[in-house]
Amino acid sequence: MTDIGTIVWQPSPGRIASTALARFAQEAGFVPTDYAGLLDWSINEPEAFHAKLWETFGIIGSRGETIHAPGADLRATRFFPEAMLNYAENLLREPDERLAIIAHRDDGTRRTLTRRELHDLVSRCTQAMRAEGVAPGDRVAAIVTNDIEAIALYLATAAVGAVWASCSPDFGPAGATDRLGQIAPKLLVAVTRYGYAGKLIDTTATINAVADETRPARVVLIGEQPEGAVYPTSATELAGWIAPFEAMPIDYCRQEFDAPLAILFSSGTTGRPKCIVHGAGRLLLAHMKEQQLHCDLRSGDRFFYYTTCGWMMWNWLVTGLASGATLVTYDGNPAWPTQTRLADLIDQEDIAVFGTSAKYIDACRKTGLRPIETHRLTHLRTVLSTGSPLLPDGFDHIYANWKRDVHLASISGGTDICACFLGGVPTLQVRRGELQGAMLGIDIATFSAEGRPVEGRPAELVCRNAHLSMPVAFWNDPGGTRYKAAYFDRFAGVWTHGDYVEKRPSGGYVIHGRSDTTLNPGGVRIGTAEIYRQVEAIPEVLEAVAVGQDWEGDQRVILFVRLTEGTSLDENLVRTIRQRIRSGATPRHVPARIIAVSEIPRTRSGKISEIAVRDTIHGRPIGNDTALANPQSLALYRDLPELSA
């Protein structure tokens, strides 16, 4: 087994030269492989860097003279304060016969839309919204699947200058209302049902709950109505809603660079979800920077990310239209009807940039999936992974079992920024277990508890400069007090992200977990990802969750494991787990108790909820169990005799 930091992929000189990042570096006066120099320039010369981004991406709109206007603090700093643009106008440029979207569902349905057809659909939706009275700044709430209609309605919302907020239909009545009930939408759009693993699931209860709470002027229904379903009197079907309108050139509402585009919701596991408002120009430029420069997304590429409309990666995926990519979407179970479903999709649609979660990659590793033997993967150039840290074994799995000449980019950001802080650099080597570097324009550091920069050991991830992907506000947060408390109270003058991260000698990074769930036995801080790296390499362990239990004035580590079918947690397996952790990490990481469970709680975006487990074993109330995809699993963690001795 190779170590963390071992080089697992080296781009060829030709590959490097062909990247947009290499061209960008050369135009800025750097050699393509001097990423460190380019990064320093992007941080220290924000005026020149951001002007170069606008020019490189051909942003449609008026730029204005001022590029970067420093303020009294990071939040007061402005980018392009005189600019006027529209997000949708930039995504719908050049409406021609190239494919814009190829939409798949797990029932086998495949639909396509050209860029002209997408423009025309957005045009009709835009007219219908304006006829409904939707104006700039109004909110459009959505309970939608990752499909054509969701993308068109998102772009129509942006075109009229309104603000989009979506969640996936599996959130259920309480979860959807917790989120959409906070924003007083003028319009509610919703799918009447959705498919998962070959089953159709009725969403009527969720639609009615949100409509009852928010009282929108209109409810627009997408899809066939289930038999016997009853909706609000304001409800109408999408087809009928846009029927009176013919496609015509879109009258885009150009607004300020920071005008709100989308409201994203935090996971809400510690209380009601935060409503995080992201600006149109900020997301447009940040996403294009990440996709073109860091992921090497090119015009004409087929671009896929497995996501739902309740995860920030959906908003990120949609922006790929601005680069001339064809979006390939998939709604449903990624392992339905077989584990090869997404690999099949790569071949079927000639996908070049493929994105998924670390959880999915690990599941493929556990099941022994080997597309390298069964699939062509001819056009696959970049594999993206996010959602949780990609463990070293995940790197091994991709290069051994998927494709050897592929840029594997583990990326990390979050809902808070709807973008990335750390991720891929296609001109550099990929090292096992590491994220390659900080994104351009992002001044990343790791701080000790005392607020001093440290390297070579895990510490708090901070950002020391104003960056495009900072949200413009929280909804219903007069004076920005909650915004400030969320990111700026820990260390004065810098953004604290909540990740526990180690900067490596290579310049790359290893994420050790969320800092709010960092373990602290004997006063030594331990990242949970360090434990998962060891445990999940054991064949009998499907997944695990590690938490700290308050114990005799200190804290001890408790490890819960979900095992493969037919495996029992006997003394031999316990010994194997302990030895693996001790030798692969440190004796401090070895759990005091190892307990087998049949299910591990996860948020609706698929992340393990360590906080919910930690609070449950301490008998504390869960801040918001509707944020969990499987809240019933918490019953497995209550009153366990192993935790009282």
NUGU-653582 format. One line per 4 residues: number of its first residue (from 1); their letters; for each residue x, z, y negated of C-alpha. Coordinates in steps of 0.5 Angstrom, whole numbers, plus 500, padded with zeros to 3 digits. Each point is the difference from the previous one (the first is absolute). Example, Ala and Ser with C-alpha at 12.3 -4.5 7.8 and 13.67 -1.06 7.14 Angstrom:
2
1 = as = 525:516:509 | 502:498:493;
//
This chain:
645
1 = mtdi = 500:500:500 | 503:498:493 | 500:505:494 | 496:500:494;
5 = gtiv = 503:496:495 | 503:495:505 | 499:493:498 | 495:496:504;
9 = wqps = 499:494:496 | 505:496:495 | 497:494:496 | 504:494:500;
13 = pgri = 503:497:494 | 495:494:500 | 494:505:501 | 503:504:494;
17 = asta = 500:494:496 | 493:498:501 | 497:506:498 | 496:501:493;
21 = larf = 504:506:499 | 507:496:501 | 498:495:494 | 497:506:496;
25 = aqea = 507:504:501 | 504:494:498 | 496:498:494 | 501:507:498;
29 = gfvp = 507:499:500 | 501:504:507 | 503:497:507 | 494:500:505;
33 = tdya = 503:506:504 | 501:505:494 | 494:503:501 | 502:507:497;
37 = glld = 503:496:494 | 493:496:499 | 496:507:501 | 504:504:495;
41 = wsin = 499:494:495 | 493:500:501 | 499:508:499 | 505:500:494;
45 = epea = 498:493:496 | 492:501:501 | 499:495:494 | 504:494:503;
49 = fhak = 497:502:508 | 493:500:498 | 500:494:496 | 504:496:506;
53 = lwet = 494:502:504 | 495:497:496 | 504:494:499 | 502:499:508;
57 = fgii = 493:501:502 | 496:496:495 | 495:505:498 | 494:497:497;
61 = gsrg = 499:503:493 | 503:502:493 | 506:504:501 | 501:503:493;
65 = etih = 507:501:497 | 500:507:502 | 502:501:507 | 502:507:501;
69 = apga = 498:506:495 | 503:507:502 | 496:506:499 | 500:507:499;
73 = dlra = 500:501:508 | 499:495:506 | 493:500:499 | 500:498:493;
77 = trff = 505:494:501 | 496:493:500 | 502:494:503 | 498:493:496;
81 = peam = 495:504:495 | 498:494:497 | 499:495:506 | 493:498:502;
85 = lnya = 499:497:507 | 495:500:506 | 502:502:507 | 495:495:503;
89 = enll = 502:495:496 | 507:500:503 | 498:501:507 | 495:494:499;
93 = repd = 505:495:497 | 500:493:503 | 493:500:503 | 502:494:505;
97 = erla = 499:498:508 | 505:505:502 | 498:506:504 | 499:506:497;
101 = iiah = 497:505:505 | 500:499:508 | 495:506:502 | 500:503:507;
105 = rddg = 495:505:503 | 501:504:507 | 494:496:502 | 504:494:500;
109 = trrt = 497:497:494 | 505:496:495 | 498:497:494 | 504:496:494;
113 = ltrr = 499:499:493 | 505:496:496 | 502:502:493 | 495:495:497;
117 = elhd = 494:503:504 | 503:507:498 | 500:499:493 | 493:497:500;
121 = lvsr = 497:506:504 | 503:505:495 | 497:496:494 | 493:501:503;
125 = ctqa = 501:507:501 | 503:501:493 | 494:496:497 | 495:505:505;
129 = mrae = 504:506:497 | 499:498:493 | 493:499:501 | 499:507:503;
133 = gvap = 503:503:494 | 507:501:502 | 505:501:495 | 507:501:498;
137 = gdrv = 502:507:503 | 494:501:504 | 501:502:507 | 498:496:506;
141 = aaiv = 500:504:507 | 501:497:506 | 499:502:508 | 503:494:503;
145 = tndi = 505:497:506 | 506:496:499 | 497:494:499 | 498:494:496;
149 = eaia = 495:503:496 | 503:506:498 | 506:496:497 | 495:496:496;
153 = lyla = 497:505:497 | 506:504:499 | 502:494:496 | 494:499:496;
157 = taav = 500:507:498 | 507:499:497 | 498:494:497 | 494:503:496;
161 = gavw = 505:506:498 | 496:505:504 | 503:505:505 | 500:500:507;
165 = ascs = 500:506:505 | 499:499:508 | 500:504:506 | 500:497:507;
169 = pdfg = 493:501:504 | 503:505:505 | 500:505:495 | 493:502:501;
173 = paga = 495:503:495 | 503:506:498 | 507:497:499 | 498:494:496;
177 = tdrl = 495:504:496 | 506:505:499 | 504:494:497 | 495:495:497;
181 = gqia = 496:505:497 | 505:502:495 | 500:494:496 | 493:498:498;
185 = pkll = 500:493:502 | 496:494:497 | 500:496:507 | 500:502:507;
189 = vavt = 502:495:505 | 500:502:507 | 500:497:507 | 494:501:504;
193 = rygy = 504:501:507 | 507:499:502 | 504:499:507 | 505:504:504;
197 = agkl = 502:499:507 | 494:495:501 | 495:505:498 | 496:499:493;
201 = idtt = 499:506:496 | 494:501:495 | 502:502:493 | 493:501:498;
205 = atin = 501:508:499 | 506:499:496 | 497:495:495 | 494:504:499;
209 = avad = 504:507:499 | 505:497:495 | 494:496:496 | 496:507:500;
213 = etrp = 506:503:497 | 502:495:495 | 493:496:498 | 504:493:499;
217 = arvv = 496:495:496 | 500:495:506 | 502:501:508 | 503:493:503;
221 = lige = 500:500:507 | 505:496:504 | 498:498:507 | 494:500:504;
225 = qpeg = 495:506:500 | 500:504:506 | 493:500:503 | 495:505:496;
229 = avyp = 505:502:495 | 497:502:493 | 505:500:494 | 498:502:493;
233 = tsat = 496:495:496 | 505:498:496 | 504:497:506 | 501:492:501;
237 = elag = 504:496:504 | 506:497:498 | 498:493:501 | 493:500:496;
241 = wiap = 504:504:495 | 505:494:498 | 495:495:502 | 498:498:493;
245 = feam = 507:499:498 | 504:493:500 | 507:501:501 | 504:498:493;
249 = pidy = 506:502:497 | 501:508:499 | 500:503:493 | 505:505:502;
253 = crqe = 500:506:495 | 507:501:498 | 502:508:499 | 506:504:498;
257 = fdap = 505:501:505 | 498:507:502 | 492:498:500 | 498:504:507;
261 = lail = 499:495:506 | 499:505:505 | 498:507:502 | 504:502:507;
265 = fssg = 498:507:503 | 505:505:503 | 499:502:507 | 496:506:497;
269 = ttgr = 502:505:506 | 501:506:495 | 494:499:496 | 496:494:497;
273 = pkci = 504:494:500 | 504:498:493 | 497:494:497 | 507:496:498;
277 = vhga = 499:495:495 | 505:494:500 | 501:495:495 | 499:492:501;
281 = grll = 507:498:497 | 504:505:503 | 497:499:507 | 501:492:499;
285 = lahm = 507:501:498 | 502:505:505 | 497:497:506 | 503:493:498;
289 = keqq = 507:503:499 | 499:504:507 | 497:494:504 | 505:494:497;
293 = lhcd = 506:504:499 | 500:506:505 | 496:496:506 | 502:493:499;
297 = lrsg = 493:498:499 | 500:492:499 | 494:495:497 | 497:498:506;
301 = drff = 502:505:505 | 494:503:504 | 500:508:498 | 497:505:505;
305 = yytt = 499:508:499 | 496:504:505 | 496:504:495 | 493:503:498;
309 = cgwm = 497:499:493 | 501:508:500 | 508:499:500 | 504:498:494;
313 = mwnw = 503:495:504 | 494:496:500 | 500:499:492 | 508:499:501;
317 = lvtg = 498:494:505 | 495:497:496 | 505:499:494 | 504:495:505;
321 = lasg = 495:495:497 | 504:500:494 | 506:497:503 | 497:495:504;
325 = atlv = 500:503:507 | 494:499:504 | 497:507:502 | 498:501:508;
329 = tydg = 496:506:500 | 497:504:506 | 494:504:501 | 500:505:506;
333 = npaw = 504:503:505 | 507:497:501 | 500:501:507 | 494:497:502;
337 = ptqt = 498:497:504 | 508:500:502 | 506:504:498 | 503:493:498;
341 = rlad = 494:498:495 | 505:500:494 | 505:497:503 | 495:494:502;
345 = lidq = 498:500:493 | 508:499:498 | 500:494:504 | 493:497:499;
349 = edia = 501:500:492 | 508:499:500 | 500:507:496 | 507:500:496;
353 = vfgt = 499:507:497 | 497:505:505 | 498:507:498 | 497:506:504;
357 = saky = 501:508:500 | 506:504:504 | 494:503:504 | 499:493:503;
361 = idac = 507:498:501 | 501:507:504 | 493:498:504 | 503:493:502;
365 = rktg = 507:504:502 | 496:505:504 | 496:494:504 | 506:496:501;
369 = lrpi = 498:494:496 | 505:495:500 | 498:494:496 | 507:497:500;
373 = ethr = 498:498:507 | 493:498:499 | 499:497:493 | 504:495:496;
377 = lthl = 500:503:493 | 503:494:497 | 499:501:493 | 500:508:500;
381 = rtvl = 505:501:495 | 499:508:497 | 497:506:504 | 497:505:495;
385 = stgs = 499:507:502 | 497:506:496 | 494:506:501 | 505:504:502;
389 = pllp = 508:500:502 | 502:495:505 | 504:504:505 | 507:497:502;
393 = dgfd = 497:498:507 | 495:496:496 | 506:496:497 | 502:499:507;
397 = hiya = 494:498:503 | 499:494:495 | 507:497:501 | 500:501:507;
401 = nwkr = 493:498:502 | 497:496:494 | 505:496:496 | 508:501:499;
405 = dvhl = 500:495:494 | 495:504:496 | 500:504:493 | 497:507:502;
409 = asis = 498:503:494 | 498:507:500 | 497:501:494 | 497:507:496;
413 = ggtd = 496:501:494 | 493:503:500 | 493:500:497 | 502:503:494;
417 = icac = 504:494:498 | 497:495:504 | 507:497:501 | 506:502:503;
421 = flgg = 506:504:498 | 505:498:506 | 500:494:504 | 503:494:503;
425 = vptl = 506:496:497 | 500:493:503 | 507:499:498 | 503:506:503;
429 = qvrr = 501:503:507 | 495:504:504 | 502:506:502 | 497:504:506;
433 = gelq = 495:505:497 | 501:499:493 | 496:497:494 | 505:495:497;
437 = gaml = 499:502:493 | 497:502:494 | 495:495:497 | 503:496:494;
441 = gidi = 498:503:493 | 499:507:504 | 505:506:498 | 500:504:506;
445 = atfs = 503:506:502 | 500:506:504 | 499:507:497 | 502:507:503;
449 = aegr = 495:506:499 | 503:501:494 | 500:493:497 | 507:498:501;
453 = pveg = 501:493:503 | 503:500:507 | 502:495:505 | 502:500:508;
457 = rpae = 494:506:501 | 493:500:500 | 497:501:493 | 494:499:496;
461 = lvcr = 499:492:498 | 499:499:492 | 500:495:495 | 503:501:494;
465 = nahl = 498:494:496 | 493:497:498 | 498:494:505 | 495:495:500;
469 = smpv = 496:503:506 | 499:507:497 | 492:500:499 | 497:500:493;
473 = afwn = 496:506:501 | 495:504:505 | 493:499:499 | 496:506:497;
477 = dpgg = 507:503:497 | 499:501:493 | 507:501:497 | 504:499:507;
481 = tryk = 500:507:502 | 499:498:507 | 505:494:500 | 505:504:497;
485 = aayf = 499:506:505 | 501:495:506 | 506:497:498 | 504:503:494;
489 = drfa = 499:507:501 | 505:501:506 | 506:498:496 | 500:499:492;
493 = gvwt = 500:492:498 | 501:497:507 | 494:498:505 | 500:504:506;
497 = hgdy = 497:496:506 | 499:505:505 | 505:497:505 | 506:503:504;
501 = vekr = 505:495:500 | 508:499:501 | 504:495:497 | 505:497:505;
505 = psgg = 507:498:499 | 498:493:500 | 496:501:494 | 494:500:505;
509 = yvih = 495:505:501 | 497:504:506 | 493:503:499 | 499:507:503;
513 = grsd = 493:501:498 | 495:503:495 | 503:505:496 | 494:504:500;
517 = ttln = 500:501:507 | 508:501:501 | 501:505:505 | 504:507:497;
521 = pggv = 502:504:506 | 505:505:498 | 501:497:493 | 502:493:503;
525 = rigt = 496:494:498 | 499:496:505 | 496:493:500 | 495:499:505;
529 = aeiy = 502:493:501 | 507:502:503 | 496:503:506 | 495:494:501;
533 = rqve = 507:496:500 | 502:504:507 | 493:502:503 | 497:493:499;
537 = aipe = 506:497:504 | 498:504:506 | 496:495:505 | 494:505:501;
541 = vlea = 499:502:493 | 495:495:497 | 500:504:493 | 501:506:497;
545 = vavg = 499:505:494 | 505:505:498 | 497:506:495 | 503:506:497;
549 = qdwe = 497:507:502 | 500:506:496 | 503:505:505 | 503:507:499;
553 = gdqr = 502:499:493 | 503:493:501 | 498:494:503 | 501:497:507;
557 = vilf = 499:492:502 | 494:499:504 | 500:493:504 | 493:497:502;
561 = vrlt = 501:494:505 | 495:495:503 | 503:497:507 | 499:494:504;
565 = egts = 494:500:504 | 501:504:507 | 506:504:497 | 500:507:499;
569 = lden = 504:505:496 | 504:503:505 | 507:504:499 | 504:494:502;
573 = lvrt = 497:496:494 | 500:506:495 | 507:501:502 | 502:492:499;
577 = irqr = 496:500:493 | 504:507:498 | 507:497:502 | 498:493:497;
581 = irsg = 499:503:493 | 506:505:501 | 505:494:501 | 497:495:496;
585 = atpr = 498:504:494 | 502:508:499 | 499:506:504 | 495:502:493;
589 = hvpa = 496:494:502 | 498:503:507 | 493:502:500 | 498:507:502;
593 = riia = 494:498:503 | 498:493:503 | 493:499:502 | 496:494:503;
597 = vsei = 494:497:496 | 496:494:502 | 499:498:493 | 504:500:493;
601 = prtr = 496:500:494 | 501:494:495 | 498:498:493 | 496:494:500;
605 = sgki = 506:496:498 | 503:502:507 | 505:505:498 | 501:507:503;
609 = seia = 497:505:496 | 505:506:501 | 496:504:494 | 494:500:504;
613 = vrdt = 503:503:507 | 504:505:496 | 494:502:496 | 496:501:506;
617 = ihgr = 505:504:504 | 500:505:495 | 493:500:499 | 499:497:493;
621 = pign = 495:496:498 | 501:492:500 | 500:497:493 | 496:494:502;
625 = dtal = 499:498:508 | 496:494:498 | 507:497:498 | 502:500:507;
629 = anpq = 498:495:505 | 499:505:506 | 498:507:497 | 498:502:507;
633 = slal = 507:500:502 | 501:506:496 | 496:505:505 | 506:499:505;
637 = yrdl = 504:504:495 | 496:506:499 | 501:507:503 | 506:497:505;
641 = pels = 503:506:504 | 507:497:500 | 500:501:492 | 499:508:500;
645 = a = 506:501:504;
//
